[in-house]
Amino acid sequence: GFHYGVTQKKAGYHGAMDQGMISERGFNHMLDCVIAMKEVLGDKVSLALDCGPGWMLPDAIRFARAVEKYNLM
């Protein structure tokens, strides 16, 4: 998932703020980042993303569909 704001890391913090449904703002930010990178890189350089754990399946599928046209690795 994507979290905007300051995460309070205290003893026993288990990363819960870094997991869960992605916000619309977070989704759009990630998509805007991909678009900006592809505009700079063009088609001559391949781009791969490591989104890591924490994504909910519906968010991951939605994001994969949104970036499919950018031909990511």
NORGIWO-V756807 format. One record per backbone hydrogen bond with DSSP energy under -1.0 kcal/mol. NH is the residue of the N-H (numbers start at 1). CO is the residue of the C=O. If there is no record, write none. Layout:
# NORGIWO-V756807
nh = <NH/NH>
co = <CO/CO>
This chain:
# NORGIWO-V756807
nh = <13/18/19/20/27/28/29/30/31/32/33/34/35/36/37/38/39/40/41/42/60/61/62/63/64/65/66/67/70/71/73>
co = <10/15/16/54/23/24/25/26/27/28/29/30/31/32/33/34/35/36/37/38/56/57/58/59/60/61/62/63/67/68/47>
